[in-house]
Amino acid sequence: MIQWKKYDPRKPVSHIPYLVTNGDYVLKAIHANYREVGYTWGDGERAFLPDVTHYAEINLPGEVDQ
């Protein structure tokens, strides 16, 4: 089961991939400081995702928690 967390801009660790959603779509994104808009979600291809409501850490079966 995916453990979704309500998005709080102070919470996610930056520069690692997460699953993110706005309630309609699920995408892979990175929370980072983008020169054009400051800290927000981006898809790595220059598209910013300002309407993210929840995020989840990506952990594949067999991976060890760090």
N, CA, C, O and CB atoms as a CASP TS submission, in Angstrom:
PFRMAT TS
TARGET T0000
AUTHOR 0000-0000-0000
METHOD Language model
MODEL 1
PARENT N/A
ATOM      1  N   MET     1       0.839  -1.181   0.000  1.00  0.00           N
ATOM      2  CA  MET     1       0.000   0.000   0.000  1.00  0.00           C
ATOM      3  C   MET     1       0.882   1.242   0.000  1.00  0.00           C
ATOM      4  O   MET     1       1.909   1.287   0.678  1.00  0.00           O
ATOM      5  CB  MET     1      -0.953  -0.001   1.214  1.00  0.00           C
ATOM      6  N   ILE     2       0.480   2.229  -0.751  1.00  0.00           N
ATOM      7  CA  ILE     2       1.233   3.480  -0.826  1.00  0.00           C
ATOM      8  C   ILE     2       0.874   4.348   0.375  1.00  0.00           C
ATOM      9  O   ILE     2      -0.303   4.565   0.663  1.00  0.00           O
ATOM     10  CB  ILE     2       0.942   4.233  -2.161  1.00  0.00           C
ATOM     11  N   GLN     3       1.881   4.834   1.064  1.00  0.00           N
ATOM     12  CA  GLN     3       1.692   5.699   2.239  1.00  0.00           C
ATOM     13  C   GLN     3       1.732   7.167   1.797  1.00  0.00           C
ATOM     14  O   GLN     3       2.798   7.781   1.775  1.00  0.00           O
ATOM     15  CB  GLN     3       2.791   5.419   3.326  1.00  0.00           C
ATOM     16  N   TRP     4       0.574   7.724   1.449  1.00  0.00           N
ATOM     17  CA  TRP     4       0.499   9.113   1.002  1.00  0.00           C
ATOM     18  C   TRP     4       0.611  10.048   2.196  1.00  0.00           C
ATOM     19  O   TRP     4       0.067   9.775   3.267  1.00  0.00           O
ATOM     20  CB  TRP     4      -0.814   9.372   0.234  1.00  0.00           C
ATOM     21  N   LYS     5       1.329  11.163   2.000  1.00  0.00           N
ATOM     22  CA  LYS     5       1.476  12.197   3.022  1.00  0.00           C
ATOM     23  C   LYS     5       0.934  13.501   2.459  1.00  0.00           C
ATOM     24  O   LYS     5       1.190  13.840   1.304  1.00  0.00           O
ATOM     25  CB  LYS     5       2.969  12.353   3.467  1.00  0.00           C
ATOM     26  N   LYS     6       0.179  14.238   3.285  1.00  0.00           N
ATOM     27  CA  LYS     6      -0.319  15.547   2.867  1.00  0.00           C
ATOM     28  C   LYS     6       0.873  16.463   2.646  1.00  0.00           C
ATOM     29  O   LYS     6       1.788  16.509   3.468  1.00  0.00           O
ATOM     30  CB  LYS     6      -1.301  16.149   3.925  1.00  0.00           C
ATOM     31  N   TYR     7       0.864  17.190   1.540  1.00  0.00           N
ATOM     32  CA  TYR     7       1.995  18.044   1.185  1.00  0.00           C
ATOM     33  C   TYR     7       2.088  19.263   2.096  1.00  0.00           C
ATOM     34  O   TYR     7       1.137  20.033   2.230  1.00  0.00           O
ATOM     35  CB  TYR     7       1.882  18.489  -0.265  1.00  0.00           C
ATOM     36  N   ASP     8       3.228  19.418   2.705  1.00  0.00           N
ATOM     37  CA  ASP     8       3.613  20.593   3.485  1.00  0.00           C
ATOM     38  C   ASP     8       4.969  21.003   2.917  1.00  0.00           C
ATOM     39  O   ASP     8       5.906  20.206   2.972  1.00  0.00           O
ATOM     40  CB  ASP     8       3.673  20.295   5.073  1.00  0.00           C
ATOM     41  N   PRO     9       5.113  22.207   2.377  1.00  0.00           N
ATOM     42  CA  PRO     9       6.361  22.600   1.713  1.00  0.00           C
ATOM     43  C   PRO     9       7.625  22.432   2.559  1.00  0.00           C
ATOM     44  O   PRO     9       8.725  22.386   2.009  1.00  0.00           O
ATOM     45  CB  PRO     9       6.258  24.019   1.290  1.00  0.00           C
ATOM     46  N   ARG    10       7.489  22.341   3.873  1.00  0.00           N
ATOM     47  CA  ARG    10       8.665  22.195   4.737  1.00  0.00           C
ATOM     48  C   ARG    10       9.068  20.743   4.941  1.00  0.00           C
ATOM     49  O   ARG    10      10.131  20.481   5.504  1.00  0.00           O
ATOM     50  CB  ARG    10       8.402  22.833   6.079  1.00  0.00           C
ATOM     51  N   LYS    11       8.250  19.790   4.499  1.00  0.00           N
ATOM     52  CA  LYS    11       8.469  18.386   4.849  1.00  0.00           C
ATOM     53  C   LYS    11       9.311  17.561   3.878  1.00  0.00           C
ATOM     54  O   LYS    11      10.269  16.935   4.332  1.00  0.00           O
ATOM     55  CB  LYS    11       7.177  17.740   4.989  1.00  0.00           C
ATOM     56  N   PRO    12       9.026  17.513   2.580  1.00  0.00           N
ATOM     57  CA  PRO    12       9.733  16.535   1.754  1.00  0.00           C
ATOM     58  C   PRO    12      11.218  16.859   1.615  1.00  0.00           C
ATOM     59  O   PRO    12      11.610  18.020   1.492  1.00  0.00           O
ATOM     60  CB  PRO    12       9.096  16.462   0.380  1.00  0.00           C
ATOM     61  N   VAL    13      12.025  15.817   1.637  1.00  0.00           N
ATOM     62  CA  VAL    13      13.454  15.973   1.378  1.00  0.00           C
ATOM     63  C   VAL    13      13.605  16.319  -0.099  1.00  0.00           C
ATOM     64  O   VAL    13      12.999  15.676  -0.956  1.00  0.00           O
ATOM     65  CB  VAL    13      14.266  14.666   1.754  1.00  0.00           C
ATOM     66  N   SER    14      14.400  17.318  -0.391  1.00  0.00           N
ATOM     67  CA  SER    14      14.548  17.769  -1.770  1.00  0.00           C
ATOM     68  C   SER    14      15.486  16.875  -2.564  1.00  0.00           C
ATOM     69  O   SER    14      16.349  16.193  -2.013  1.00  0.00           O
ATOM     70  CB  SER    14      15.052  19.193  -1.802  1.00  0.00           C
ATOM     71  N   HIS    15      15.292  16.899  -3.850  1.00  0.00           N
ATOM     72  CA  HIS    15      16.170  16.289  -4.849  1.00  0.00           C
ATOM     73  C   HIS    15      16.160  14.768  -4.855  1.00  0.00           C
ATOM     74  O   HIS    15      17.132  14.151  -5.288  1.00  0.00           O
ATOM     75  CB  HIS    15      17.557  16.756  -4.631  1.00  0.00           C
ATOM     76  N   ILE    16      15.078  14.151  -4.383  1.00  0.00           N
ATOM     77  CA  ILE    16      14.902  12.715  -4.564  1.00  0.00           C
ATOM     78  C   ILE    16      13.510  12.497  -5.162  1.00  0.00           C
ATOM     79  O   ILE    16      12.599  13.279  -4.888  1.00  0.00           O
ATOM     80  CB  ILE    16      15.077  11.931  -3.202  1.00  0.00           C
ATOM     81  N   PRO    17      13.331  11.467  -5.959  1.00  0.00           N
ATOM     82  CA  PRO    17      12.033  11.276  -6.611  1.00  0.00           C
ATOM     83  C   PRO    17      10.953  10.783  -5.652  1.00  0.00           C
ATOM     84  O   PRO    17      11.210   9.982  -4.753  1.00  0.00           O
ATOM     85  CB  PRO    17      12.173  10.299  -7.753  1.00  0.00           C
ATOM     86  N   TYR    18       9.744  11.283  -5.867  1.00  0.00           N
ATOM     87  CA  TYR    18       8.555  10.902  -5.119  1.00  0.00           C
ATOM     88  C   TYR    18       7.431  10.629  -6.119  1.00  0.00           C
ATOM     89  O   TYR    18       7.503  11.045  -7.275  1.00  0.00           O
ATOM     90  CB  TYR    18       8.147  12.014  -4.093  1.00  0.00           C
ATOM     91  N   LEU    19       6.413   9.941  -5.671  1.00  0.00           N
ATOM     92  CA  LEU    19       5.139   9.940  -6.383  1.00  0.00           C
ATOM     93  C   LEU    19       4.350  11.116  -5.833  1.00  0.00           C
ATOM     94  O   LEU    19       4.319  11.327  -4.620  1.00  0.00           O
ATOM     95  CB  LEU    19       4.354   8.568  -6.212  1.00  0.00           C
ATOM     96  N   VAL    20       3.716  11.880  -6.705  1.00  0.00           N
ATOM     97  CA  VAL    20       2.922  13.027  -6.263  1.00  0.00           C
ATOM     98  C   VAL    20       1.554  12.964  -6.931  1.00  0.00           C
ATOM     99  O   VAL    20       1.395  12.379  -8.002  1.00  0.00           O
ATOM    100  CB  VAL    20       3.642  14.373  -6.595  1.00  0.00           C
ATOM    101  N   THR    21       0.567  13.580  -6.277  1.00  0.00           N
ATOM    102  CA  THR    21      -0.777  13.616  -6.850  1.00  0.00           C
ATOM    103  C   THR    21      -1.463  14.938  -6.518  1.00  0.00           C
ATOM    104  O   THR    21      -1.152  15.600  -5.529  1.00  0.00           O
ATOM    105  CB  THR    21      -1.618  12.434  -6.333  1.00  0.00           C
ATOM    106  N   ASN    22      -2.398  15.289  -7.377  1.00  0.00           N
ATOM    107  CA  ASN    22      -3.284  16.429  -7.124  1.00  0.00           C
ATOM    108  C   ASN    22      -4.700  15.929  -6.866  1.00  0.00           C
ATOM    109  O   ASN    22      -5.639  16.722  -6.805  1.00  0.00           O
ATOM    110  CB  ASN    22      -3.267  17.423  -8.319  1.00  0.00           C
ATOM    111  N   GLY    23      -4.856  14.621  -6.715  1.00  0.00           N
ATOM    112  CA  GLY    23      -6.155  14.010  -6.521  1.00  0.00           C
ATOM    113  C   GLY    23      -6.730  13.414  -7.793  1.00  0.00           C
ATOM    114  O   GLY    23      -7.644  12.591  -7.740  1.00  0.00           O
ATOM    115  N   ASP    24      -6.194  13.829  -8.942  1.00  0.00           N
ATOM    116  CA  ASP    24      -6.650  13.304 -10.229  1.00  0.00           C
ATOM    117  C   ASP    24      -5.582  12.479 -10.941  1.00  0.00           C
ATOM    118  O   ASP    24      -5.896  11.475 -11.581  1.00  0.00           O
ATOM    119  CB  ASP    24      -7.086  14.442 -11.121  1.00  0.00           C
ATOM    120  N   TYR    25      -4.336  12.896 -10.833  1.00  0.00           N
ATOM    121  CA  TYR    25      -3.237  12.247 -11.543  1.00  0.00           C
ATOM    122  C   TYR    25      -2.131  11.893 -10.569  1.00  0.00           C
ATOM    123  O   TYR    25      -1.982  12.529  -9.526  1.00  0.00           O
ATOM    124  CB  TYR    25      -2.696  13.150 -12.664  1.00  0.00           C
ATOM    125  N   VAL    26      -1.347  10.863 -10.919  1.00  0.00           N
ATOM    126  CA  VAL    26      -0.162  10.489 -10.155  1.00  0.00           C
ATOM    127  C   VAL    26       1.035  10.571 -11.093  1.00  0.00           C
ATOM    128  O   VAL    26       1.018  10.013 -12.190  1.00  0.00           O
ATOM    129  CB  VAL    26      -0.304   9.051  -9.530  1.00  0.00           C
ATOM    130  N   LEU    27       2.079  11.277 -10.648  1.00  0.00           N
ATOM    131  CA  LEU    27       3.291  11.458 -11.442  1.00  0.00           C
ATOM    132  C   LEU    27       4.517  11.242 -10.571  1.00  0.00           C
ATOM    133  O   LEU    27       4.423  11.255  -9.343  1.00  0.00           O
ATOM    134  CB  LEU    27       3.324  12.860 -12.082  1.00  0.00           C
ATOM    135  N   LYS    28       5.659  11.044 -11.197  1.00  0.00           N
ATOM    136  CA  LYS    28       6.936  11.036 -10.485  1.00  0.00           C
ATOM    137  C   LYS    28       7.492  12.455 -10.554  1.00  0.00           C
ATOM    138  O   LYS    28       7.522  13.063 -11.624  1.00  0.00           O
ATOM    139  CB  LYS    28       7.949   9.982 -11.103  1.00  0.00           C
ATOM    140  N   ALA    29       7.931  12.978  -9.416  1.00  0.00           N
ATOM    141  CA  ALA    29       8.428  14.353  -9.384  1.00  0.00           C
ATOM    142  C   ALA    29       9.509  14.506  -8.325  1.00  0.00           C
ATOM    143  O   ALA    29       9.682  13.654  -7.453  1.00  0.00           O
ATOM    144  CB  ALA    29       7.279  15.337  -9.117  1.00  0.00           C
ATOM    145  N   ILE    30      10.231  15.619  -8.426  1.00  0.00           N
ATOM    146  CA  ILE    30      11.289  15.968  -7.477  1.00  0.00           C
ATOM    147  C   ILE    30      10.950  17.324  -6.871  1.00  0.00           C
ATOM    148  O   ILE    30      10.581  18.253  -7.588  1.00  0.00           O
ATOM    149  CB  ILE    30      12.700  15.994  -8.170  1.00  0.00           C
ATOM    150  N   HIS    31      11.075  17.436  -5.557  1.00  0.00           N
ATOM    151  CA  HIS    31      10.868  18.708  -4.869  1.00  0.00           C
ATOM    152  C   HIS    31      12.223  19.407  -4.818  1.00  0.00           C
ATOM    153  O   HIS    31      13.168  18.885  -4.227  1.00  0.00           O
ATOM    154  CB  HIS    31      10.260  18.503  -3.419  1.00  0.00           C
ATOM    155  N   ALA    32      12.323  20.583  -5.431  1.00  0.00           N
ATOM    156  CA  ALA    32      13.613  21.268  -5.514  1.00  0.00           C
ATOM    157  C   ALA    32      13.400  22.775  -5.641  1.00  0.00           C
ATOM    158  O   ALA    32      12.286  23.250  -5.861  1.00  0.00           O
ATOM    159  CB  ALA    32      14.438  20.737  -6.710  1.00  0.00           C
ATOM    160  N   ASN    33      14.497  23.506  -5.497  1.00  0.00           N
ATOM    161  CA  ASN    33      14.484  24.954  -5.638  1.00  0.00           C
ATOM    162  C   ASN    33      14.784  25.294  -7.091  1.00  0.00           C
ATOM    163  O   ASN    33      15.923  25.181  -7.544  1.00  0.00           O
ATOM    164  CB  ASN    33      15.511  25.628  -4.676  1.00  0.00           C
ATOM    165  N   TYR    34      13.761  25.706  -7.808  1.00  0.00           N
ATOM    166  CA  TYR    34      13.909  26.053  -9.209  1.00  0.00           C
ATOM    167  C   TYR    34      14.086  27.563  -9.330  1.00  0.00           C
ATOM    168  O   TYR    34      13.329  28.335  -8.741  1.00  0.00           O
ATOM    169  CB  TYR    34      12.690  25.568 -10.034  1.00  0.00           C
ATOM    170  N   ARG    35      15.068  27.968 -10.081  1.00  0.00           N
ATOM    171  CA  ARG    35      15.413  29.381 -10.221  1.00  0.00           C
ATOM    172  C   ARG    35      14.195  30.229 -10.599  1.00  0.00           C
ATOM    173  O   ARG    35      14.028  31.343 -10.101  1.00  0.00           O
ATOM    174  CB  ARG    35      16.510  29.550 -11.269  1.00  0.00           C
ATOM    175  N   GLU    36      13.359  29.700 -11.470  1.00  0.00           N
ATOM    176  CA  GLU    36      12.228  30.472 -11.983  1.00  0.00           C
ATOM    177  C   GLU    36      11.101  30.660 -10.968  1.00  0.00           C
ATOM    178  O   GLU    36      10.424  31.688 -10.991  1.00  0.00           O
ATOM    179  CB  GLU    36      11.683  29.802 -13.205  1.00  0.00           C
ATOM    180  N   VAL    37      10.886  29.686 -10.074  1.00  0.00           N
ATOM    181  CA  VAL    37       9.704  29.728  -9.210  1.00  0.00           C
ATOM    182  C   VAL    37       9.973  29.419  -7.741  1.00  0.00           C
ATOM    183  O   VAL    37       9.037  29.448  -6.942  1.00  0.00           O
ATOM    184  CB  VAL    37       8.696  28.772  -9.719  1.00  0.00           C
ATOM    185  N   GLY    38      11.204  29.128  -7.357  1.00  0.00           N
ATOM    186  CA  GLY    38      11.513  28.762  -5.973  1.00  0.00           C
ATOM    187  C   GLY    38      11.229  27.290  -5.734  1.00  0.00           C
ATOM    188  O   GLY    38      11.183  26.504  -6.681  1.00  0.00           O
ATOM    189  N   TYR    39      11.036  26.905  -4.468  1.00  0.00           N
ATOM    190  CA  TYR    39      10.791  25.502  -4.137  1.00  0.00           C
ATOM    191  C   TYR    39       9.409  25.070  -4.593  1.00  0.00           C
ATOM    192  O   TYR    39       8.402  25.677  -4.227  1.00  0.00           O
ATOM    193  CB  TYR    39      10.944  25.270  -2.635  1.00  0.00           C
ATOM    194  N   THR    40       9.371  24.028  -5.386  1.00  0.00           N
ATOM    195  CA  THR    40       8.123  23.429  -5.858  1.00  0.00           C
ATOM    196  C   THR    40       8.432  22.059  -6.418  1.00  0.00           C
ATOM    197  O   THR    40       9.580  21.614  -6.399  1.00  0.00           O
ATOM    198  CB  THR    40       7.429  24.323  -6.928  1.00  0.00           C
ATOM    199  N   TRP    41       7.422  21.399  -6.910  1.00  0.00           N
ATOM    200  CA  TRP    41       7.578  20.093  -7.550  1.00  0.00           C
ATOM    201  C   TRP    41       7.854  20.290  -9.024  1.00  0.00           C
ATOM    202  O   TRP    41       7.270  21.164  -9.666  1.00  0.00           O
ATOM    203  CB  TRP    41       6.322  19.213  -7.343  1.00  0.00           C
ATOM    204  N   GLY    42       8.754  19.466  -9.562  1.00  0.00           N
ATOM    205  CA  GLY    42       9.029  19.479 -10.990  1.00  0.00           C
ATOM    206  C   GLY    42       9.189  18.055 -11.485  1.00  0.00           C
ATOM    207  O   GLY    42       9.526  17.151 -10.721  1.00  0.00           O
ATOM    208  N   ASP    43       8.942  17.867 -12.778  1.00  0.00           N
ATOM    209  CA  ASP    43       9.018  16.521 -13.333  1.00  0.00           C
ATOM    210  C   ASP    43      10.381  16.189 -13.916  1.00  0.00           C
ATOM    211  O   ASP    43      10.553  15.116 -14.494  1.00  0.00           O
ATOM    212  CB  ASP    43       7.974  16.351 -14.388  1.00  0.00           C
ATOM    213  N   GLY    44      11.347  17.075 -13.781  1.00  0.00           N
ATOM    214  CA  GLY    44      12.688  16.834 -14.326  1.00  0.00           C
ATOM    215  C   GLY    44      12.829  17.253 -15.774  1.00  0.00           C
ATOM    216  O   GLY    44      13.928  17.208 -16.325  1.00  0.00           O
ATOM    217  N   GLU    45      11.755  17.650 -16.388  1.00  0.00           N
ATOM    218  CA  GLU    45      11.775  18.081 -17.794  1.00  0.00           C
ATOM    219  C   GLU    45      11.347  19.542 -17.928  1.00  0.00           C
ATOM    220  O   GLU    45      10.893  19.963 -18.992  1.00  0.00           O
ATOM    221  CB  GLU    45      10.853  17.185 -18.644  1.00  0.00           C
ATOM    222  N   ARG    46      11.491  20.301 -16.869  1.00  0.00           N
ATOM    223  CA  ARG    46      11.162  21.735 -16.853  1.00  0.00           C
ATOM    224  C   ARG    46       9.685  22.018 -16.664  1.00  0.00           C
ATOM    225  O   ARG    46       9.281  23.175 -16.781  1.00  0.00           O
ATOM    226  CB  ARG    46      11.618  22.375 -18.125  1.00  0.00           C
ATOM    227  N   ALA    47       8.868  21.034 -16.381  1.00  0.00           N
ATOM    228  CA  ALA    47       7.459  21.284 -16.085  1.00  0.00           C
ATOM    229  C   ALA    47       7.290  21.366 -14.571  1.00  0.00           C
ATOM    230  O   ALA    47       7.717  20.465 -13.848  1.00  0.00           O
ATOM    231  CB  ALA    47       6.544  20.167 -16.694  1.00  0.00           C
ATOM    232  N   PHE    48       6.679  22.425 -14.096  1.00  0.00           N
ATOM    233  CA  PHE    48       6.442  22.610 -12.673  1.00  0.00           C
ATOM    234  C   PHE    48       5.041  22.118 -12.331  1.00  0.00           C
ATOM    235  O   PHE    48       4.117  22.242 -13.134  1.00  0.00           O
ATOM    236  CB  PHE    48       6.619  24.095 -12.268  1.00  0.00           C
ATOM    237  N   LEU    49       4.895  21.565 -11.149  1.00  0.00           N
ATOM    238  CA  LEU    49       3.628  20.961 -10.723  1.00  0.00           C
ATOM    239  C   LEU    49       3.143  21.660  -9.461  1.00  0.00           C
ATOM    240  O   LEU    49       3.333  21.134  -8.364  1.00  0.00           O
ATOM    241  CB  LEU    49       3.788  19.428 -10.477  1.00  0.00           C
ATOM    242  N   PRO    50       2.524  22.826  -9.583  1.00  0.00           N
ATOM    243  CA  PRO    50       2.169  23.619  -8.400  1.00  0.00           C
ATOM    244  C   PRO    50       0.957  23.131  -7.620  1.00  0.00           C
ATOM    245  O   PRO    50       0.734  23.586  -6.499  1.00  0.00           O
ATOM    246  CB  PRO    50       1.926  25.008  -8.811  1.00  0.00           C
ATOM    247  N   ASP    51       0.164  22.215  -8.180  1.00  0.00           N
ATOM    248  CA  ASP    51      -1.080  21.827  -7.512  1.00  0.00           C
ATOM    249  C   ASP    51      -0.997  20.484  -6.780  1.00  0.00           C
ATOM    250  O   ASP    51      -2.019  19.830  -6.574  1.00  0.00           O
ATOM    251  CB  ASP    51      -2.190  21.771  -8.520  1.00  0.00           C
ATOM    252  N   VAL    52       0.207  20.072  -6.389  1.00  0.00           N
ATOM    253  CA  VAL    52       0.390  18.813  -5.655  1.00  0.00           C
ATOM    254  C   VAL    52      -0.254  18.925  -4.273  1.00  0.00           C
ATOM    255  O   VAL    52      -0.036  19.903  -3.557  1.00  0.00           O
ATOM    256  CB  VAL    52       1.903  18.461  -5.524  1.00  0.00           C
ATOM    257  N   THR    53      -1.049  17.919  -3.903  1.00  0.00           N
ATOM    258  CA  THR    53      -1.692  17.902  -2.591  1.00  0.00           C
ATOM    259  C   THR    53      -1.100  16.836  -1.670  1.00  0.00           C
ATOM    260  O   THR    53      -1.112  16.997  -0.450  1.00  0.00           O
ATOM    261  CB  THR    53      -3.184  17.671  -2.749  1.00  0.00           C
ATOM    262  N   HIS    54      -0.577  15.736  -2.252  1.00  0.00           N
ATOM    263  CA  HIS    54      -0.020  14.638  -1.474  1.00  0.00           C
ATOM    264  C   HIS    54       1.202  14.062  -2.191  1.00  0.00           C
ATOM    265  O   HIS    54       1.326  14.162  -3.411  1.00  0.00           O
ATOM    266  CB  HIS    54      -1.084  13.540  -1.239  1.00  0.00           C
ATOM    267  N   TYR    55       2.099  13.459  -1.413  1.00  0.00           N
ATOM    268  CA  TYR    55       3.279  12.818  -1.996  1.00  0.00           C
ATOM    269  C   TYR    55       3.558  11.526  -1.248  1.00  0.00           C
ATOM    270  O   TYR    55       3.097  11.329  -0.123  1.00  0.00           O
ATOM    271  CB  TYR    55       4.517  13.763  -1.948  1.00  0.00           C
ATOM    272  N   ALA    56       4.319  10.647  -1.890  1.00  0.00           N
ATOM    273  CA  ALA    56       4.676   9.368  -1.279  1.00  0.00           C
ATOM    274  C   ALA    56       6.106   9.018  -1.679  1.00  0.00           C
ATOM    275  O   ALA    56       6.518   9.236  -2.818  1.00  0.00           O
ATOM    276  CB  ALA    56       3.684   8.237  -1.710  1.00  0.00           C
ATOM    277  N   GLU    57       6.850   8.475  -0.728  1.00  0.00           N
ATOM    278  CA  GLU    57       8.204   8.013  -1.028  1.00  0.00           C
ATOM    279  C   GLU    57       8.123   6.796  -1.931  1.00  0.00           C
ATOM    280  O   GLU    57       7.228   5.964  -1.789  1.00  0.00           O
ATOM    281  CB  GLU    57       8.987   7.682   0.273  1.00  0.00           C
ATOM    282  N   ILE    58       9.050   6.699  -2.847  1.00  0.00           N
ATOM    283  CA  ILE    58       9.109   5.537  -3.723  1.00  0.00           C
ATOM    284  C   ILE    58       9.979   4.499  -3.043  1.00  0.00           C
ATOM    285  O   ILE    58      11.164   4.729  -2.802  1.00  0.00           O
ATOM    286  CB  ILE    58       9.662   5.906  -5.141  1.00  0.00           C
ATOM    287  N   ASN    59       9.392   3.364  -2.739  1.00  0.00           N
ATOM    288  CA  ASN    59      10.157   2.262  -2.141  1.00  0.00           C
ATOM    289  C   ASN    59       9.722   0.975  -2.827  1.00  0.00           C
ATOM    290  O   ASN    59       8.573   0.549  -2.705  1.00  0.00           O
ATOM    291  CB  ASN    59       9.939   2.178  -0.576  1.00  0.00           C
ATOM    292  N   LEU    60      10.627   0.380  -3.527  1.00  0.00           N
ATOM    293  CA  LEU    60      10.318  -0.827  -4.266  1.00  0.00           C
ATOM    294  C   LEU    60      10.495  -2.054  -3.393  1.00  0.00           C
ATOM    295  O   LEU    60      11.294  -2.031  -2.457  1.00  0.00           O
ATOM    296  CB  LEU    60      11.191  -0.931  -5.504  1.00  0.00           C
ATOM    297  N   PRO    61       9.770  -3.122  -3.676  1.00  0.00           N
ATOM    298  CA  PRO    61       9.917  -4.343  -2.878  1.00  0.00           C
ATOM    299  C   PRO    61      11.369  -4.807  -2.827  1.00  0.00           C
ATOM    300  O   PRO    61      12.057  -4.840  -3.847  1.00  0.00           O
ATOM    301  CB  PRO    61       9.035  -5.456  -3.446  1.00  0.00           C
ATOM    302  N   GLY    62      11.820  -5.159  -1.645  1.00  0.00           N
ATOM    303  CA  GLY    62      13.185  -5.643  -1.486  1.00  0.00           C
ATOM    304  C   GLY    62      14.199  -4.569  -1.162  1.00  0.00           C
ATOM    305  O   GLY    62      15.338  -4.882  -0.818  1.00  0.00           O
ATOM    306  N   GLU    63      13.807  -3.291  -1.264  1.00  0.00           N
ATOM    307  CA  GLU    63      14.733  -2.218  -0.910  1.00  0.00           C
ATOM    308  C   GLU    63      14.803  -2.094   0.607  1.00  0.00           C
ATOM    309  O   GLU    63      13.811  -2.305   1.304  1.00  0.00           O
ATOM    310  CB  GLU    63      14.299  -0.871  -1.553  1.00  0.00           C
ATOM    311  N   VAL    64      15.974  -1.752   1.102  1.00  0.00           N
ATOM    312  CA  VAL    64      16.183  -1.577   2.529  1.00  0.00           C
ATOM    313  C   VAL    64      15.937  -0.116   2.878  1.00  0.00           C
ATOM    314  O   VAL    64      16.432   0.777   2.191  1.00  0.00           O
ATOM    315  CB  VAL    64      17.613  -2.021   2.947  1.00  0.00           C
ATOM    316  N   ASP    65      15.171   0.137   3.951  1.00  0.00           N
ATOM    317  CA  ASP    65      14.974   1.516   4.399  1.00  0.00           C
ATOM    318  C   ASP    65      16.302   2.093   4.846  1.00  0.00           C
ATOM    319  O   ASP    65      17.105   1.434   5.506  1.00  0.00           O
ATOM    320  CB  ASP    65      13.937   1.590   5.546  1.00  0.00           C
ATOM    321  N   GLN    66      16.511   3.365   4.461  1.00  0.00           N
ATOM    322  CA  GLN    66      17.771   4.024   4.822  1.00  0.00           C
ATOM    323  C   GLN    66      17.560   5.016   5.921  1.00  0.00           C
ATOM    324  O   GLN    66      18.509   5.668   6.356  1.00  0.00           O
ATOM    325  CB  GLN    66      18.387   4.715   3.623  1.00  0.00           C
TER
END
